[in-house]
Structure formats: C-alpha cells, structure tokens
Amino acid sequence: MRVSDQNIDRIYINQLNRAPNYKMVENHFHYYYELYYLRQGSCQMYISNHPYPLEAGDFVIIPPREVHVNHYRTNCVRINLYFRSKDLLSEDHPFYQAVTDTLFKPGVIHIPSAYRPSIDRLFEGMLQEETINDIGTPSMMTGMFHLFLVSAARYGIRREAEAMVNIETSQEIHMAVQYIREHYNQPITLDSLADLAGLSTTYFSRKFHQVTGMGMKEYLTYVRLSNAEKELLSTRHSVTQVAMDCGFSNPNYFKDAFKKTYGMSPKAYRKSIVTDMITQQSLTQSES
C-alpha cells in the first residue's frame, strides 16, 4: 500500500486530471489531512468504508490515517490539499471556530456554482505559489488556505454521508452494501449476496462494480480491514482473535491483506499507533 511521507513541513497542493479508466493501485492513507476538491467530473470516494459520491464543486476532508480510495466515473479534474492540524491554528488557537464546527465532520461540502469562480481563483493562486516555492511560500499558502476555509464555511452546503449514488435505481446494491457492513464478521459469498438482492450472480457482480466502483470481494475485504484496524487499536485482542472477529478465517491471509493496505503488519501497526499516542501525550504534558 502507498503511504505518503509521515511528515510535511507546510501546506501542499496539486491538480491532476483523471479518466474513468484510471484505477488507483491500492487504498492508501496519509499521516496528515487531505482536502479533496472535485473541479470537474463525477467520482465515488470511499473513506474508511463509507461511500461519498462527489460531483463538480464538492469536497471532502480526509483525516490522518483514514484509509481511502477513489473511483472515477467520468473525466475529472481534482485538487488535493495536504495540511497539518497546526495549519488550522493562529497563535495556538483555531483561527476561525466555525471552520471546525462546519467543515470537519463526516460528509460532503458542496460549493454552489455562483461561488466557484472565487474558489477557483484561490486554488490557482495556491498552485502558482507551489511553483514559486520560496521562503514566503508557507505563509502565502496558509493565508490562502484560511481564506478558502472561511469561504467554504460561509457558502458551502453540507450533504451528510450518503449511502450511495442513484440509490433509487440501485436499491439491491444498497441492500447488499448494508448487509456487508452489518455482517462483515460472518461468512459472505457472492452467491449469497446475489440471492439476497434477487439477482443472478453474473448481473449482481457487474452491477455491484458499476455502482460502487469495487468488486464485491474487494469491498468485503475493505470493510473487514477497516473494522480490524479499529479493533486492533481499541482492544488487547490478539492478532488472530482480531482476524476471526472480523471475518477472516485464515489469520495469515489477514496479516498479508492488512500489510498490503496499511504498509505494515497488524502487530507493528498497533505498536506504532500506541507509540505515537504516548509521544503526543508527553509533548502535551511538557507544553502545559
């Protein structure tokens, strides 16, 4: 799994074009925040196994260590902003409390078309600043980023975490997705889900991929791994117990799948998070 460098020293931005046939190599996460803004097109984002359909003018904020993957439905132009918690502060305080209250909750924020030109100008300024990259760049990036957040908090329209796009015409797939999320720790097969949806196995498999952007088995593994990661951090269960609790009948397969997704073994991942928490607590105590 691709994991970005653990540290960034300022706010970074990039813009890329993506075609519908583009496929991310694998799910990934960052050790810092990512703001994903869709300038053009339509795509389906998954963040910790929750689907977020995005259209032009939509953005989501992905917290650190949240596994995510994107599937492009049309030709897309997207903006990625990478930032740290400290980039939201001004003199050690949130620079604008409404930002965290409004923007930093699960869900999609939509920028109405009337306000997108001003948002686009901010992004163009940040993209230009990225090419300059001199001693003044960190301050310029922070200023424009704060202006974007204030504008988004003022004009953005929140759409809560949505279950699936075209839900009225994809009720069978929505039912299957909900079943996986609620019964991931039980044996689940393609045939059983197709029966649940009342569809042939072949048609169900094709429609599931069309609606979700993932194969059924890929999505099932994704959900199981997301829940396994939470159990690793919230309990003292053995790795084998976590695997069994989350529907993996073969602990070795679980370890391999986890390492591919999170970049390290379950045991090493648990240790690294605990170490990070202890370090953060020590820093907080020393500052107080």
Secondary structure, DSSP 8 states (H G I E B T S, - for coil): --B--S--SS-EEEEEEE-TT-B-SS-BB-SSEEEEEEEESEEEEEETTEEEEEETTEEEEE-TT--EEEEESS-EEEEEEEE-GGGGEETTEES-HHHHHHHSSSSEEE--GGGHHHHHHHHHHHHHHHHH-STTHHHHHHHHHHHHHHHHHHH-EEE---S-TTGGG-HHHHHHHHHHHHHTTS---HHHHHHHHTS-HHHHHHHHHHHHSS-HHHHHHHHHHHHHHHHHHH----HHHHHHHTT-S-HHHHHHHHHHHHSS-HHHHHHHHHHHHHHHHHHHHHH-
